[in-house]
Amino acid sequence: MFQSPDQTLEALALVGYLTDPITATTVYLADRLHKPLLLEGPAGSGKTELSYAVMRAVQAPMERLQCFEGITAEHAIGKFDESLQRLYLELAMQSSQPDWQALAREITALSFFVPGPLLKALLSKDRSVLLIDELDKVDQAFEATLLEILSVWQLSIPRLGTITAESIPFTVLTSNEERRLGDPLRRRSLYLSIEYPTPEREGEIVARRTPEASPETHRLIAGFAKALRAYRLEKPPSVSEMIDIALAIELLSIREVTVEHRDVLLPLFAKTHRDRRKLADLKDAFAAILHAARLYAKESAARSVTDVLEEAAQEQPS
């Protein structure tokens, strides 16, 4: 998939995922070592998006297992198509002397099995990206069912047998840290802690998605994100939600965000009743956040000007 850490960093950037060299190097190693990549961090920090960036960068098919409380092996691995089995048996019974042993083998073959995401990834002729999303939502019993596939890239399925991978998928596990994942799974994985991007990088991300907006708007959105996440909201805004805010400002032709725009922007980033009340009922809350965002934007602009002047000075002949 990837040729080097530097090429990985460049490939991810080309599809819009801006990250640091350490993350890119770990992605490269996970690819070459055929190790799962375990990503932990707050919701909305870009964990899931990293797997989609890998998919886009290498143009690979994606298989996604969305975890939830109460998930079973059938959801993840698949199950036999009982209606198809019954139909096959009914047709076979029309024969005068059906071979029951042969029929038992036939109806428990792979052709009668409806594969789930895990099995689909193993059966893919071309190497795929396997995303096991929000693994912290399942219990340890289900987590244990993943150990075989993550260790030896095969699945042992009752009545079907052992299925070995046609190709080893690039596997990403994500966790919002609602519970601690088990050590056996951690030992099998390369690990990254994914935090929200720095304001500088978030400004770059927003700029890529809203190229027609001004640099001042990009810096303001980055500062806005920093201030909102520091305000201890029940659900801090994700990177994608900050992009939505930037797009909304552009669509609404808002040249300068003011306190009067609070109620228009709240639906974009206040996603719980408690957060909405916290920002809407407290008179000065939104004003304070907006003030902090503007301060960051000014500081960022000042740093940018300083960097340009320093570069220009270094280019002057001695």
BELDABEL-V936488 format. One record per backbone hydrogen bond with DSSP energy under -0.5 kcal/mol. NH is the residue of the N-H (numbers start at 1). CO is the residue of the C=O. E is the energy in kcal/mol with one decimal. If there is no record, write none. Layout:
<<NH:CO:E> <NH:CO:E>>
This chain:
<<8:4:-2.2> <9:5:-2.4> <10:6:-2.3> <11:7:-2.7> <12:8:-2.5> <13:9:-1.9> <14:10:-2.1> <15:11:-0.9> <15:12:-0.6> <16:13:-1.7> <17:12:-2.8> <18:16:-0.8> <19:17:-0.5> <24:20:-2.1> <25:21:-2.6> <26:22:-2.3> <27:23:-2.3> <28:24:-2.3> <29:25:-2.5> <30:26:-2.6> <31:27:-2.0> <32:28:-2.5> <33:29:-2.9> <34:30:-0.6> <35:30:-1.7> <36:188:-0.7> <37:171:-2.7> <38:36:-0.6> <38:190:-3.5> <39:37:-0.6> <39:173:-3.3> <40:38:-0.5> <40:192:-2.3> <41:175:-1.7> <45:42:-1.4> <50:46:-1.3> <51:47:-1.0> <52:48:-1.6> <53:49:-2.3> <54:50:-2.3> <55:51:-2.1> <56:52:-2.5> <57:53:-2.8> <58:54:-2.2> <59:55:-0.9> <60:55:-1.6> <63:129:-2.8> <65:131:-3.4> <66:64:-0.7> <67:65:-0.8> <67:133:-2.2> <71:68:-1.8> <76:72:-1.4> <77:73:-3.9> <78:73:-1.0> <79:114:-1.7> <81:112:-3.0> <82:80:-1.3> <85:81:-2.2> <86:82:-2.6> <87:83:-2.1> <88:84:-2.2> <89:85:-2.4> <90:86:-2.6> <91:87:-2.0> <92:88:-2.2> <93:89:-2.3> <94:90:-0.5> <94:91:-0.8> <95:92:-1.9> <98:95:-0.6> <100:98:-1.0> <103:99:-2.5> <104:100:-2.4> <105:101:-1.7> <106:102:-2.3> <107:103:-2.6> <108:104:-0.5> <108:105:-0.6> <109:106:-1.4> <112:109:-1.8> <113:110:-1.8> <114:79:-3.5> <115:113:-0.8> <116:77:-3.2> <117:75:-0.6> <118:76:-2.3> <119:76:-0.6> <120:116:-2.6> <121:117:-2.1> <122:118:-1.6> <123:119:-2.3> <124:120:-0.9> <129:61:-2.8> <130:128:-0.5> <130:170:-2.5> <131:63:-2.9> <131:129:-0.6> <132:130:-0.6> <132:172:-3.1> <133:65:-2.1> <133:131:-0.7> <135:174:-2.9> <137:134:-1.7> <138:135:-1.6> <143:139:-2.0> <144:140:-2.0> <145:141:-0.8> <145:142:-1.0> <146:142:-0.6> <146:143:-1.3> <147:144:-1.2> <150:146:-2.2> <151:147:-1.1> <151:148:-0.6> <152:148:-2.5> <153:148:-0.6> <153:149:-0.9> <155:163:-2.3> <157:155:-0.7> <157:161:-3.0> <160:157:-1.3> <161:157:-3.1> <163:155:-3.2> <163:161:-0.5> <164:162:-0.6> <165:153:-2.1> <166:122:-3.5> <167:122:-0.9> <169:167:-0.7> <170:128:-2.8> <171:169:-0.8> <172:130:-2.9> <173:37:-2.9> <174:132:-2.1> <175:39:-2.0> <186:182:-1.7> <187:183:-2.7> <188:184:-0.9> <189:186:-1.3> <190:36:-2.9> <192:38:-2.5> <194:40:-3.1> <194:192:-0.7> <195:193:-0.7> <202:198:-3.0> <203:199:-2.4> <204:200:-1.5> <205:201:-2.6> <206:202:-2.7> <207:203:-2.1> <208:204:-1.8> <209:205:-1.4> <210:206:-1.9> <213:210:-1.4> <218:214:-1.9> <219:215:-2.3> <220:216:-2.2> <221:217:-2.5> <222:218:-2.0> <223:219:-2.3> <224:220:-2.6> <225:221:-2.5> <226:222:-2.0> <227:223:-2.4> <228:224:-2.7> <229:225:-2.3> <230:226:-1.2> <231:227:-0.6> <231:228:-0.9> <232:229:-0.7> <233:228:-0.5> <239:44:-2.1> <242:238:-1.6> <243:239:-1.9> <244:240:-1.9> <245:241:-1.9> <246:242:-2.1> <247:243:-2.6> <248:244:-2.6> <249:245:-2.6> <250:246:-1.8> <251:247:-2.7> <252:248:-2.7> <253:250:-1.0> <254:249:-2.4> <255:253:-0.7> <261:258:-1.7> <262:259:-1.8> <265:261:-2.0> <266:262:-2.2> <267:263:-0.5> <268:265:-1.9> <269:265:-0.7> <269:266:-1.2> <270:266:-3.0> <271:269:-1.0> <276:272:-2.4> <277:273:-2.4> <278:274:-2.2> <279:275:-1.9> <280:276:-2.5> <281:277:-2.7> <282:277:-0.7> <283:281:-0.8> <285:282:-1.1> <286:279:-0.6> <286:282:-0.6> <288:284:-2.4> <289:285:-2.1> <290:286:-2.7> <291:287:-2.3> <292:288:-2.3> <293:289:-2.1> <294:290:-2.2> <295:291:-2.2> <296:292:-2.2> <297:293:-2.4> <298:294:-2.4> <299:295:-2.5> <300:296:-3.0> <301:297:-2.3> <302:298:-2.5> <303:299:-2.3> <304:300:-2.1> <305:301:-2.2> <306:302:-2.3> <307:303:-2.5> <308:304:-2.1> <309:305:-2.4> <310:306:-2.5> <311:307:-2.4> <312:308:-2.5> <313:309:-2.3> <314:310:-2.0> <315:311:-1.4> <316:312:-0.7> <316:313:-0.7>>
